[in-house]
């Protein structure tokens, strides 16, 4: 499959479409996180940390998500990363969406229901991730940390991402976050799902028609 250009576009390029796509993707991403929490079969590494902190501190899941995102943004400073509009929106919209969904979605019971919910949450999460990344309005805090560390260290993106996720997963598990089969499914499936959806949702730069001089 051909690579997809995901570098930020100028704000003037199809701004209404891009902002709508950004906020839709972030809202769906937060909803998918909440669905995975209610499935009770394990969370993705960052959400294991979020849940562990929620259990210890007592703030809402969405609030912890926003605080963690803000702390990760501070780590951008020595890496000389520049946040975009999508970066700030990532912190705020996902936090609001996950709390709103958790408020209306009850805990799920029965193994078949939990399995279906877990699988649906992983697919929805991958789709939502592709949608908001495809808007090309700036990476989320955690994505920027990954790319910034890779650029400064010279290590591969895969190595840096693996190291970050193992670290947050271990810390979250120690804090009481839920690790289970859903954690494994997420780790194995997320990359292929995002890659499958990106070509159809990533915005491309408009073709500039050159006029004769």
trRosetta pair geometry for C-beta under 8 A, 3 or more apart (Angstrom, degrees):
i j d omega theta_ij theta_ji phi_ij phi_ji
1 195 7.2 131 68 169 153 103
1 199 6.8 -115 -174 -50 122 139
2 199 7.6 97 64 -110 85 123
4 134 7.9 -42 157 -110 141 88
4 198 5.0 -152 23 140 165 118
4 199 5.8 -143 -77 -88 126 62
4 202 4.8 102 -180 45 131 167
5 202 7.6 151 65 152 55 134
5 204 7.1 84 55 -123 110 75
5 205 7.5 -36 94 -9 141 101
6 133 6.1 -16 -148 162 131 98
6 134 7.4 -81 -118 -102 94 42
6 136 6.1 -159 -164 -99 53 90
6 198 7.9 -50 -76 -161 118 127
6 202 6.4 -81 -92 -140 81 130
7 136 7.0 32 91 -150 32 111
8 84 5.7 -179 -100 -96 144 156
8 136 5.4 150 -125 168 38 81
8 137 6.5 70 -130 -128 96 18
8 138 5.8 21 -90 -66 125 60
9 13 4.6 -80 152 59 125 138
9 14 7.9 10 112 45 150 91
9 18 7.3 -138 60 -98 123 155
9 136 4.7 62 -2 117 95 131
9 137 7.9 -43 43 -76 81 55
9 203 6.8 -72 -9 102 149 118
9 205 5.9 176 -117 -93 116 83
10 13 5.1 100 68 -10 81 102
11 15 5.5 38 168 -101 70 117
11 85 7.6 80 -103 -5 114 141
11 137 8.0 65 -105 -123 77 92
12 15 6.3 -50 -134 -41 19 114
13 18 7.4 67 97 -30 76 141
13 203 7.9 146 128 142 112 132
13 205 6.6 -50 -152 -133 159 66
13 206 6.2 -165 -146 2 106 104
14 17 4.4 -31 167 42 104 118
14 18 5.6 110 107 -27 86 99
14 203 6.5 -155 77 -159 140 142
14 206 7.2 138 -27 -43 110 115
15 18 5.7 -63 -143 41 29 110
15 19 6.1 26 163 -18 68 107
16 19 6.2 -56 -144 36 26 105
16 20 6.4 25 157 -16 62 109
17 20 5.9 -60 -150 38 27 110
17 21 6.2 25 154 -17 65 110
17 203 7.2 130 114 -100 117 137
18 21 5.7 -56 -146 39 30 111
18 22 6.2 36 153 -25 65 105
18 135 4.6 118 -165 -165 77 89
18 136 6.8 -69 -140 56 125 79
18 137 5.9 135 157 -54 116 113
18 203 6.1 -60 -95 -9 95 164
19 22 5.5 -48 -144 33 33 115
19 23 6.4 22 162 -10 66 106
19 135 7.5 111 -72 -165 20 135
19 137 7.4 87 -88 -75 57 157
20 23 6.4 -62 -146 41 26 101
20 24 6.1 26 157 -18 64 112
21 24 5.8 -57 -142 39 28 111
21 25 6.1 28 159 -19 64 110
21 131 5.9 -144 -178 176 86 86
21 132 7.2 169 138 -101 76 42
21 134 6.7 -83 156 90 136 94
21 135 4.3 172 96 -87 109 105
21 201 7.3 159 -159 -179 127 99
21 203 7.3 160 47 -39 165 117
22 25 6.0 -64 -153 37 24 109
22 26 6.4 16 157 -14 64 110
22 85 7.8 11 -175 112 170 101
22 86 5.6 -123 -140 -109 129 95
22 89 6.1 49 150 101 121 157
22 132 5.4 72 -143 -138 52 78
22 135 4.0 -150 -67 105 81 175
22 137 5.2 -19 -89 28 141 142
23 26 5.7 -53 -141 40 33 109
23 27 6.1 35 158 -20 66 107
23 89 6.8 -92 -87 -177 74 135
23 93 6.0 -148 -137 -126 72 156
24 27 5.9 -57 -146 37 27 109
24 28 6.3 22 157 -13 64 109
24 131 6.2 -83 98 152 96 139
24 132 7.8 -167 75 -73 60 81
25 28 5.9 -59 -147 41 28 108
25 29 6.2 34 153 -26 64 107
25 128 5.0 137 -164 -170 65 65
25 129 7.3 131 -177 -80 111 8
25 130 7.6 -138 -132 76 126 44
25 131 3.3 -171 -94 99 109 101
25 132 3.0 -169 107 -49 135 80
25 133 7.5 -145 166 3 158 53
25 134 7.5 163 -75 39 154 89
25 135 6.7 -145 13 -19 140 120
26 29 5.4 -51 -146 32 32 117
26 30 6.6 32 156 -17 64 101
26 89 6.1 -128 -46 139 166 99
26 90 6.1 -143 -116 -110 123 50
26 93 3.9 59 127 100 135 132
26 94 5.4 -100 -173 -58 91 77
26 97 6.7 169 134 -9 74 146
26 128 7.4 136 -74 176 13 108
26 132 5.1 92 -52 -97 70 144
27 30 6.0 -54 -153 35 31 109
27 31 6.5 30 150 -17 64 107
27 93 6.1 -76 -64 169 66 111
27 97 4.6 175 -141 -101 54 139
27 128 8.0 -134 71 -141 47 124
28 31 5.5 -54 -146 39 35 113
28 32 6.2 38 154 -22 67 104
28 97 7.8 -55 -7 -178 14 153
28 124 6.2 -132 171 175 101 97
28 127 7.0 -62 136 96 142 97
28 128 3.7 -160 100 -102 104 119
28 131 6.8 49 48 47 136 146
29 32 5.8 -53 -149 33 30 110
29 33 6.7 34 150 -21 62 102
29 94 5.6 -45 95 -111 111 104
29 97 7.1 90 70 84 66 150
29 125 6.3 74 -136 -136 66 64
29 128 3.9 -179 -66 133 70 135
29 129 6.3 98 -103 -65 116 61
29 132 6.5 -43 -28 -4 134 139
30 33 5.6 -50 -153 30 35 115
30 34 6.7 33 152 -17 65 103
30 62 7.3 36 -152 -112 121 105
30 93 6.9 -138 -26 133 134 69
30 94 4.3 173 -72 -152 101 55
30 95 7.2 -89 -115 0 131 11
30 96 7.0 -12 -153 73 173 53
30 97 2.6 118 74 89 145 112
30 98 4.0 -116 -167 -44 91 71
30 99 8.0 -39 179 11 126 56
30 100 7.7 58 127 41 130 94
30 101 6.4 162 128 2 87 127
31 34 5.7 -54 -152 36 35 111
31 35 6.4 37 151 -21 67 104
31 97 5.7 -76 -40 165 70 110
31 98 7.3 -147 -63 -92 27 50
31 101 4.5 152 -121 -81 66 151
31 124 7.1 -74 96 147 96 139
31 128 7.8 169 49 -78 90 155
32 35 5.5 -50 -146 35 35 114
32 36 6.5 36 154 -20 65 104
32 121 4.9 134 -169 -160 76 70
32 122 7.8 145 -177 -61 119 13
32 124 4.0 -172 -97 102 117 107
32 125 3.9 -178 134 -68 147 75
32 128 5.7 -156 -3 9 136 142
33 36 5.9 -58 -153 35 30 110
33 37 6.6 34 149 -21 64 103
33 47 5.9 -176 -151 -98 102 137
33 61 7.9 179 134 146 117 128
33 65 7.7 67 147 -96 165 150
33 94 7.3 66 4 -173 145 100
33 98 4.8 -32 81 -109 123 118
33 101 7.9 127 68 63 75 140
33 121 7.6 126 -74 -169 13 115
33 125 7.0 97 -58 -101 61 113
34 37 5.5 -50 -151 32 36 115
34 38 6.4 28 154 -13 67 106
34 61 7.7 135 -98 92 79 148
34 97 7.7 -133 -16 133 122 74
34 98 4.9 169 -53 -151 96 65
34 101 3.5 163 50 100 163 120
34 102 4.6 -136 -136 -57 115 74
34 105 5.8 119 143 42 116 141
35 38 5.9 -57 -147 41 32 107
35 39 6.4 41 151 -30 64 103
35 101 7.1 -60 -41 158 71 137
35 105 6.8 -92 -90 -179 60 166
35 117 5.8 -148 175 -177 94 93
35 120 6.6 -81 153 96 146 100
35 121 4.0 -170 98 -92 109 109
35 124 6.9 52 43 53 149 144
36 39 5.5 -45 -147 25 34 117
36 41 7.9 -94 -164 52 70 82
36 43 5.8 110 133 -117 118 71
36 44 7.2 17 143 -11 165 87
36 47 6.9 73 95 105 129 168
36 117 7.8 171 -95 139 36 89
36 118 6.4 74 -127 -127 71 63
36 121 3.9 168 -63 145 81 155
36 122 7.3 93 -92 -56 118 64
36 125 7.2 12 -38 -47 132 135
36 182 6.2 148 -160 174 99 143
36 186 7.7 46 -137 -75 146 131
37 40 7.6 30 160 -64 38 54
37 43 6.6 22 -87 -91 64 117
37 47 7.2 -126 -71 175 92 131
37 51 7.0 166 -120 -87 105 122
37 61 6.8 -20 -94 -127 163 166
37 98 8.0 88 -6 -168 138 105
37 102 6.6 -13 76 -101 143 109
37 178 8.0 128 -134 37 61 138
38 102 7.4 -180 -53 -120 104 69
38 105 5.2 -95 -51 132 159 114
38 106 6.9 106 -146 104 127 31
38 107 5.6 -159 -150 -119 79 39
38 108 5.1 86 146 -8 93 96
38 117 6.7 -85 94 164 93 147
39 108 5.7 -10 -106 48 41 134
39 114 4.9 117 -168 -159 74 71
39 115 7.9 125 -164 -62 116 13
39 117 4.0 -172 -94 103 103 111
39 118 4.1 149 165 -66 156 77
39 121 6.1 -122 -17 -3 138 140
39 182 6.4 125 100 -85 128 149
40 107 6.7 46 -43 -159 128 95
40 108 6.7 -158 9 60 106 85
40 114 5.9 -62 57 -136 92 125
40 178 7.0 -102 -150 -164 52 160
40 180 7.9 36 147 20 50 161
41 114 5.4 130 -45 159 116 110
41 115 7.1 89 -66 -90 163 50
41 118 4.5 -38 51 -81 135 146
41 180 4.9 -134 170 104 49 137
41 181 5.5 -44 169 58 104 90
41 182 4.0 115 102 -32 88 114
42 48 7.9 -15 -168 -81 69 107
42 118 7.7 51 51 -137 79 132
42 178 5.7 -148 -110 135 37 91
42 179 5.5 23 -131 -176 99 28
42 180 2.8 -144 -50 53 105 77
42 181 5.6 172 11 47 137 38
42 182 3.4 172 68 50 88 87
42 183 3.9 -96 165 -18 123 84
42 184 7.2 21 115 6 161 71
42 185 7.8 126 79 25 124 94
42 186 7.6 -146 117 2 102 116
43 47 3.8 -116 168 98 127 111
43 48 4.9 170 76 -61 109 66
43 50 7.9 -114 149 50 154 98
43 51 6.1 147 6 -8 161 135
43 177 6.5 -84 46 172 128 107
43 178 5.4 93 -5 74 100 92
43 179 7.5 -71 40 -88 72 43
43 180 8.0 68 -3 29 50 88
43 182 6.5 22 -59 103 23 121
43 183 6.2 18 65 -81 35 87
43 186 7.6 3 164 -8 31 159
44 47 5.0 75 55 19 76 107
44 48 7.1 -133 94 -15 33 86
44 125 7.5 177 -35 172 142 164
44 182 8.0 -83 -50 136 55 92
44 183 6.7 151 -102 -125 27 64
44 186 4.4 -130 -91 152 86 157
44 187 7.5 150 -133 -59 76 67
44 190 7.4 67 -116 -62 128 146
45 48 5.6 -49 -150 25 32 115
45 49 7.0 28 154 -13 62 101
45 165 4.1 125 45 -163 169 85
45 166 7.5 -62 -131 -61 146 21
45 168 5.1 97 152 86 102 102
45 169 3.9 -66 -132 -66 98 95
45 172 7.0 159 -173 22 56 140
45 183 7.1 90 -62 -151 60 102
45 187 7.5 70 -31 -82 103 102
46 49 5.7 -54 -160 36 38 112
46 50 6.4 39 144 -21 69 104
46 68 7.5 147 -172 135 100 150
46 142 6.4 -45 -92 -101 149 160
46 165 7.5 -68 -42 -121 76 79
46 168 5.6 5 -96 131 54 150
46 172 7.9 146 -161 -51 15 148
47 50 4.9 -44 -139 37 44 116
47 51 6.0 45 158 -20 69 100
47 172 7.8 83 98 -151 32 160
47 177 7.4 153 122 -162 55 129
48 51 6.0 -54 -146 38 27 108
48 52 6.3 29 153 -20 61 109
48 168 7.2 131 68 133 97 83
48 169 5.5 52 61 -132 146 60
48 172 3.4 119 121 117 85 145
48 173 6.1 -6 166 -55 130 66
48 177 3.5 118 -176 130 65 141
48 178 6.5 -132 -117 59 79 47
48 179 5.8 35 -120 -72 136 81
48 183 6.8 32 -57 -105 128 124
49 52 5.7 -56 -147 37 30 113
49 53 6.3 27 157 -15 65 107
49 68 7.0 118 116 -122 117 151
49 168 4.5 -61 -42 180 141 94
49 169 7.4 -88 -43 -81 92 27
49 171 5.7 31 -110 89 103 101
49 172 3.4 -102 -72 -72 48 112
49 175 7.1 70 -140 39 51 136
49 177 6.1 -51 -55 -46 19 158
50 53 6.0 -59 -150 39 28 108
50 54 6.2 32 151 -23 65 107
50 61 6.1 69 148 -159 114 79
50 64 5.0 135 -157 112 80 118
50 65 5.3 16 -129 -77 138 74
50 68 6.3 -97 -92 -7 87 153
50 172 7.3 -3 15 -120 42 126
50 177 7.4 91 55 -111 48 128
51 54 5.4 -51 -145 34 33 116
51 55 6.4 35 155 -20 65 103
51 61 6.8 -3 -92 -119 63 105
51 172 6.8 69 53 -168 82 113
51 176 7.5 -116 123 102 88 75
51 177 4.2 114 73 -125 102 86
51 178 5.9 -31 104 9 162 85
52 55 5.9 -53 -151 34 30 111
52 56 6.5 18 155 -11 63 111
52 171 7.2 -179 78 128 156 68
52 172 4.2 180 0 -156 134 61
52 173 7.2 -76 -73 -27 141 12
52 174 7.2 61 -155 70 151 53
52 175 2.8 94 170 91 121 112
52 176 5.0 139 -126 55 78 63
52 177 3.6 -65 -43 -39 94 93
53 56 5.8 -63 -145 43 33 106
53 57 5.5 3 168 2 73 118
53 59 7.9 -21 133 49 93 101
53 64 4.8 153 97 -153 118 133
53 68 7.3 162 30 -63 163 116
53 172 7.7 -61 -19 -116 81 79
53 175 6.2 6 -56 154 49 158
54 57 6.6 -64 -124 49 21 91
54 58 7.4 107 -178 -72 51 7
54 59 6.4 -102 -124 72 67 64
54 60 7.1 -18 -132 164 113 17
54 61 5.1 -12 -89 -90 152 62
54 64 4.9 -108 -68 -14 83 155
55 175 6.8 148 59 148 110 89
55 176 4.8 -89 82 87 156 131
55 177 7.5 -162 7 -72 126 55
56 175 5.6 -73 -28 -166 131 105
56 176 7.1 147 -49 29 90 121
57 64 6.8 145 54 -93 134 112
59 63 4.3 -100 159 88 117 132
59 64 5.4 145 87 -54 110 85
59 67 7.5 63 91 -8 158 140
60 63 4.5 94 58 5 83 104
60 64 7.0 -151 92 -4 44 85
60 99 5.2 41 152 -113 138 117
60 102 7.8 165 -169 71 103 144
61 64 5.9 -58 -152 37 30 110
61 65 6.4 34 149 -23 64 106
61 98 5.8 -103 109 132 110 120
61 99 6.4 173 63 -84 83 72
61 102 6.1 113 37 -36 132 164
62 65 5.4 -51 -149 32 34 116
62 66 6.5 33 154 -18 66 103
62 94 7.6 -177 -140 123 87 61
62 95 4.0 107 177 -174 88 64
62 96 6.3 109 -173 -66 144 17
62 97 7.6 160 -116 55 125 44
62 98 4.6 168 -86 73 91 96
62 99 3.3 -70 -3 -39 142 103
62 100 7.9 59 -62 -7 155 62
62 102 7.5 -152 -31 18 102 128
63 66 5.8 -54 -151 36 33 110
63 67 6.3 31 152 -18 66 106
63 95 6.5 85 -77 -165 27 119
63 99 7.3 60 -26 -72 71 135
64 67 5.7 -53 -144 38 33 111
64 68 6.1 34 156 -19 66 106
65 68 5.9 -56 -148 37 27 110
65 69 6.4 29 153 -20 62 108
65 94 6.1 -113 142 115 138 105
65 95 4.8 -176 80 -97 108 80
65 98 6.1 80 0 41 158 149
66 69 5.6 -55 -149 36 31 114
66 70 6.4 31 154 -19 65 105
66 91 5.3 85 -140 174 72 84
66 92 6.7 54 -120 -97 117 39
66 94 7.8 168 -75 77 73 86
66 95 3.7 8 -52 -79 105 153
67 70 5.7 -55 -150 36 32 111
67 71 6.4 31 152 -18 65 105
68 71 5.7 -54 -148 36 33 111
68 72 6.3 33 153 -19 66 105
69 72 5.7 -54 -148 36 31 112
69 73 6.5 38 150 -25 63 102
69 90 6.6 -168 -151 113 143 94
69 91 3.9 180 115 -114 142 90
69 94 7.7 128 -55 60 151 125
69 95 7.6 -116 14 -50 136 113
69 140 7.5 -76 -135 180 113 92
69 141 4.5 147 -159 19 76 149
69 142 7.5 -76 -114 -33 75 86
70 73 5.5 -48 -152 28 34 117
70 74 7.1 41 149 -23 62 96
70 91 6.1 84 -58 -147 73 143
70 141 7.7 -94 -58 -97 19 160
71 74 5.7 -46 -160 24 38 114
71 75 7.2 40 144 -19 62 98
72 75 5.5 -49 -161 28 43 116
72 76 7.5 58 141 -32 62 90
72 141 4.1 107 93 151 119 120
72 142 5.8 -32 177 -77 164 61
72 144 7.9 125 141 66 106 96
72 145 5.3 -79 -175 -47 104 138
73 76 5.5 -34 -166 6 46 119
73 83 6.3 5 -141 -68 111 138
73 87 7.2 116 -108 162 113 117
73 91 7.3 -30 -37 -68 133 139
73 141 4.9 -76 -61 -123 77 118
73 144 7.8 40 -110 72 62 136
74 77 6.1 -25 -176 -6 49 114
75 78 7.3 -50 -170 35 49 94
75 79 6.9 35 142 -5 69 119
75 145 5.6 33 94 -116 125 111
75 148 8.0 155 125 80 88 144
76 79 5.4 -81 -155 53 42 108
76 80 7.8 -117 163 46 71 10
76 81 3.9 -89 -160 59 103 112
76 82 7.9 170 160 -51 130 16
76 83 6.8 103 95 -50 172 91
76 141 7.5 -109 -41 -146 120 76
76 144 5.8 -1 -100 129 121 124
76 145 6.7 -100 -74 -83 77 68
76 148 6.1 -179 -130 -49 69 168
77 80 7.7 29 174 -67 30 37
79 145 7.4 146 10 -131 165 51
79 148 3.4 57 160 169 144 129
79 149 6.6 -60 -113 -60 137 52
79 151 7.4 103 -173 63 100 108
79 152 5.7 -106 -132 -33 82 137
80 148 7.4 164 57 -144 57 111
81 144 4.9 124 171 174 151 112
81 145 7.8 -112 4 -79 164 38
81 147 7.5 113 -111 83 128 95
81 148 4.4 -70 -54 -83 125 131
83 87 3.6 -128 -159 81 95 154
83 88 6.2 94 151 -43 130 81
83 138 6.2 68 179 -180 54 141
83 141 7.7 -10 -109 -91 115 72
83 144 7.0 -46 -96 -77 70 172
84 87 5.1 115 49 -5 58 101
84 88 7.8 -127 101 3 38 84
84 137 5.6 -177 132 153 127 57
84 138 2.1 -165 55 -70 120 138
84 139 7.3 94 26 20 111 49
85 88 6.2 -58 -156 39 36 104
85 89 6.1 33 150 -16 69 112
85 137 5.0 -59 70 170 97 112
85 138 5.9 147 44 14 49 131
86 89 5.5 -56 -139 43 33 113
86 90 6.1 49 156 -35 65 100
86 132 6.8 145 -157 171 116 95
86 135 6.4 158 -96 87 132 116
86 136 8.0 -163 -29 123 152 15
86 137 3.5 130 -43 96 112 90
86 138 3.7 171 47 58 96 83
86 139 7.0 81 99 -3 117 9
86 140 7.3 -80 138 -66 93 55
87 90 5.7 -48 -156 21 27 118
87 91 7.4 25 150 -16 58 99
87 138 4.5 -75 -25 136 88 125
87 139 6.3 30 -85 78 93 49
87 140 6.4 148 -124 -126 59 24
87 141 6.2 101 -163 -62 91 63
87 144 6.5 18 -116 -29 123 144
88 91 6.0 -53 -161 29 38 110
88 92 6.6 16 153 -5 69 111
89 92 6.0 -68 -145 46 34 101
89 93 5.2 13 172 -7 77 120
89 137 7.5 16 28 110 135 132
90 93 6.8 -52 -115 42 16 96
90 94 6.0 8 -178 -8 54 120
90 132 7.3 120 -95 157 92 145
90 140 4.0 176 -159 -118 162 86
90 141 6.4 -167 96 -8 131 80
91 94 7.1 -77 -154 38 9 102
91 95 6.6 5 159 -15 52 118
91 141 6.4 62 -70 -26 98 126
92 95 6.1 -70 -157 36 24 110
92 96 6.5 14 158 -12 65 110
93 96 5.9 -58 -149 39 32 107
93 97 6.0 28 157 -19 68 111
94 97 5.7 -58 -141 39 30 110
94 98 6.1 25 163 -18 67 107
95 98 6.4 -56 -143 35 23 104
95 99 6.6 17 160 -11 60 111
96 99 6.2 -65 -151 41 27 106
96 100 6.1 24 157 -18 66 112
97 100 5.8 -58 -144 38 28 109
97 101 6.2 24 160 -16 65 109
98 101 5.9 -56 -145 39 29 108
98 102 6.2 30 157 -19 64 109
99 102 5.8 -55 -144 39 30 111
99 103 6.4 37 154 -29 63 105
100 103 5.7 -53 -153 26 30 116
100 104 7.1 2 159 1 62 107
101 104 6.5 -74 -153 46 32 92
101 105 5.4 5 164 -3 74 124
102 105 6.2 -65 -119 49 26 97
108 113 5.1 -148 177 129 111 113
108 114 5.3 155 110 -87 115 70
108 117 5.3 149 14 -5 176 163
109 113 6.7 34 77 64 35 136
109 114 7.4 -9 -143 -50 11 105
110 113 4.4 66 78 16 102 111
110 114 6.6 176 84 -12 49 90
111 114 5.6 -60 -142 40 31 111
111 115 6.1 31 162 -22 68 106
112 115 5.9 -55 -146 35 29 110
112 116 6.4 26 158 -15 65 107
113 116 6.0 -58 -148 38 29 108
113 117 6.1 27 156 -17 65 111
114 117 5.7 -57 -144 40 29 111
114 118 6.1 31 156 -22 65 107
115 118 5.8 -55 -147 35 29 111
115 119 6.4 24 157 -14 64 107
116 119 6.0 -58 -148 40 29 107
116 120 6.1 28 155 -18 65 110
117 120 5.7 -55 -142 39 29 111
117 121 6.2 31 157 -23 64 106
118 121 5.8 -55 -148 33 28 111
118 122 6.7 27 154 -19 63 104
118 181 7.6 52 158 94 163 94
118 182 4.6 -116 -152 -101 125 111
118 185 6.8 87 147 60 113 152
119 122 5.8 -53 -151 33 33 110
119 123 6.5 27 154 -13 66 106
119 185 7.2 -85 -97 167 66 152
120 123 5.9 -58 -148 40 32 107
120 124 6.0 29 156 -16 68 111
121 124 5.8 -56 -141 42 29 110
121 125 6.0 35 156 -25 64 108
121 182 7.8 11 71 -153 126 125
122 125 5.7 -52 -145 34 27 114
122 126 6.5 26 156 -16 61 106
122 182 7.4 -160 -58 -158 114 83
122 185 5.8 -89 -75 127 160 108
122 186 5.5 -143 -115 -95 109 69
122 189 5.4 50 161 86 133 137
122 190 6.9 -109 -165 -76 92 75
122 193 7.1 168 146 -27 84 163
123 126 5.9 -57 -151 37 30 109
123 127 6.4 29 153 -16 65 107
123 189 7.9 -57 -73 147 61 134
123 193 6.2 -152 -125 -139 53 141
124 127 5.7 -55 -146 39 32 111
124 128 6.0 31 156 -19 67 109
125 128 5.8 -55 -143 39 27 110
125 129 6.2 32 155 -23 63 107
125 186 7.5 -6 73 -131 152 102
125 190 7.0 -48 106 -118 113 100
125 193 7.8 69 81 100 74 147
126 129 5.6 -51 -146 33 30 114
126 130 6.5 29 155 -17 63 104
126 189 7.1 -93 -53 132 142 90
126 190 5.5 -169 -88 -142 101 58
126 193 2.9 4 171 115 166 126
126 194 4.9 -123 -160 -55 86 65
126 196 7.7 38 146 45 130 100
126 197 6.5 143 135 5 89 132
127 130 5.8 -59 -154 36 31 110
127 131 6.3 32 151 -23 66 107
127 193 7.0 -73 -44 161 60 108
127 197 5.2 166 -118 -100 61 165
128 131 5.5 -53 -147 33 33 114
128 132 6.5 17 162 -8 68 104
129 132 6.6 -62 -145 41 26 96
129 133 6.0 20 160 -11 64 115
129 190 7.5 44 22 -169 160 99
129 194 5.1 -51 94 -105 121 113
130 133 6.0 -61 -139 45 26 107
130 134 5.7 30 160 -26 64 116
130 193 7.8 -126 -30 130 122 74
130 194 5.0 171 -64 -149 94 66
130 197 3.7 158 53 96 170 114
130 198 4.6 -129 -143 -73 108 63
130 201 5.3 101 134 55 100 134
130 202 7.4 -84 -179 -52 84 83
131 134 5.8 -60 -145 36 21 113
131 135 7.2 33 152 -32 57 96
131 197 7.4 -48 -45 144 70 131
131 201 5.2 -76 -100 169 58 151
132 135 5.8 -36 -158 11 40 116
132 140 7.7 55 117 -52 129 107
133 136 7.7 42 159 -65 48 49
133 139 7.4 20 -122 -115 87 68
133 143 7.7 155 -104 -100 112 170
133 194 7.5 40 29 -163 146 116
133 198 7.1 -38 87 -114 119 104
133 202 7.3 -35 108 -99 83 94
134 198 6.0 178 -76 -144 109 67
134 201 4.2 146 45 117 173 87
134 202 3.6 -122 -133 -93 96 52
134 203 6.0 119 159 -4 81 68
135 203 6.4 43 -131 2 30 121
136 202 7.2 80 -43 -162 105 81
136 203 5.6 -110 12 58 119 104
138 144 8.0 -4 173 -68 84 124
139 143 3.9 -124 -179 95 117 119
139 144 4.5 153 89 -58 120 82
139 147 6.7 139 1 12 174 135
140 143 4.7 88 54 12 79 106
140 144 6.9 -149 90 -7 37 90
141 144 5.9 -62 -149 38 27 110
141 145 6.4 30 154 -22 64 104
142 145 5.6 -46 -148 30 34 114
142 146 6.6 38 151 -20 62 103
142 164 7.6 147 -167 148 94 145
143 146 5.6 -54 -154 34 34 114
143 147 6.4 22 155 -10 68 107
144 147 5.9 -56 -141 42 33 103
144 148 5.8 34 159 -21 67 111
145 148 5.8 -59 -143 39 25 112
145 149 6.2 24 160 -17 63 108
145 164 6.9 125 114 -121 117 150
146 149 6.2 -59 -149 36 24 106
146 150 6.4 22 155 -17 61 110
146 157 6.5 60 155 -152 107 82
146 160 5.4 135 -158 117 72 116
146 161 5.2 28 -140 -83 131 80
146 164 6.2 -99 -92 4 88 156
147 150 5.6 -55 -147 37 33 114
147 151 6.3 33 155 -21 66 106
147 157 7.0 -4 -98 -113 63 105
148 151 5.8 -56 -148 35 30 109
148 152 6.3 19 158 -11 65 110
149 152 6.0 -61 -143 42 30 104
149 153 5.8 5 168 0 69 117
149 155 7.3 -23 135 51 88 113
149 160 4.9 156 97 -151 115 133
149 164 7.6 154 35 -59 158 119
150 153 6.5 -67 -133 48 22 94
150 154 7.7 137 177 -40 53 1
150 155 5.7 -103 -127 75 64 73
150 156 6.8 -25 -138 152 113 15
150 157 5.0 -6 -98 -85 159 59
150 159 8.0 128 -108 63 94 87
150 160 4.6 -114 -69 -5 87 155
153 160 7.1 150 50 -87 134 116
155 159 4.7 -104 169 83 112 128
155 160 5.2 132 97 -54 117 93
156 159 4.5 93 59 6 87 102
156 160 6.9 -159 91 -4 45 86
157 160 5.9 -60 -145 41 30 108
157 161 5.9 27 159 -17 68 110
158 161 6.0 -57 -142 39 25 107
158 162 6.2 25 158 -19 62 110
159 162 5.9 -56 -146 37 27 111
159 163 6.3 27 156 -19 63 109
160 163 5.8 -58 -150 37 29 111
160 164 6.3 27 155 -18 65 107
161 164 5.8 -55 -147 37 31 109
161 165 6.1 21 160 -13 67 111
162 165 6.1 -62 -143 42 27 104
162 166 6.2 27 159 -19 65 109
163 166 6.0 -55 -144 36 26 109
163 167 6.4 27 157 -20 62 109
164 167 5.8 -62 -155 35 28 112
164 168 6.4 13 158 -8 67 108
165 168 6.0 -54 -138 42 33 101
165 169 5.8 37 159 -23 65 110
165 187 7.6 141 148 -114 148 105
166 169 5.7 -56 -142 38 26 113
166 170 6.3 26 159 -19 63 107
167 170 6.1 -59 -150 35 25 107
167 171 6.4 19 156 -13 63 110
168 171 5.7 -55 -144 41 34 111
168 172 5.9 35 157 -19 67 109
169 172 5.9 -57 -144 40 26 110
169 173 6.2 29 156 -21 63 108
169 179 7.1 85 -172 -102 97 121
169 183 7.3 106 -137 -163 122 132
170 173 5.8 -54 -146 35 28 112
170 174 6.4 29 155 -18 63 106
171 174 5.8 -57 -151 36 31 111
171 175 6.5 22 152 -13 64 110
172 175 5.6 -62 -148 42 33 108
172 177 3.6 -17 162 19 97 149
172 179 7.8 131 103 -58 103 100
173 176 7.8 96 -176 -34 28 9
173 177 5.8 -76 -77 58 36 91
173 179 5.2 0 -101 -27 108 135
179 183 5.1 -13 -152 -21 67 158
180 183 5.8 126 54 2 42 98
180 184 7.9 -93 120 4 40 91
181 184 5.6 -54 -157 37 44 111
181 185 6.2 43 148 -20 73 105
182 185 5.5 -52 -141 38 35 112
182 186 6.1 39 157 -23 66 105
183 186 5.9 -54 -149 34 26 112
183 187 6.5 25 154 -19 61 108
184 187 5.8 -56 -148 35 31 111
184 188 6.3 18 159 -10 66 111
185 188 6.1 -66 -147 43 27 103
185 189 5.6 -2 168 1 68 124
186 189 6.5 -72 -129 48 19 94
186 190 5.5 28 178 -42 64 113
187 190 6.8 -34 -123 10 14 110
189 192 6.1 -73 -159 50 47 104
189 193 5.6 41 154 -25 84 114
190 193 5.9 -62 -145 37 28 110
190 194 6.2 24 163 -15 67 108
191 194 6.1 -59 -147 38 26 106
191 195 6.1 23 159 -16 64 113
192 195 5.6 -60 -143 42 30 113
192 196 6.1 34 158 -26 66 106
193 196 5.7 -54 -150 31 29 112
193 197 6.6 13 159 -8 64 109
194 197 6.2 -67 -149 43 29 100
194 198 6.0 41 158 -42 68 106
195 198 6.0 -41 -137 14 27 118
197 200 6.2 -79 -168 47 50 101
197 201 5.8 4 156 7 89 122
198 201 6.4 -85 -138 51 28 89
198 202 5.1 27 179 -33 76 117
199 202 6.5 -40 -116 24 20 109
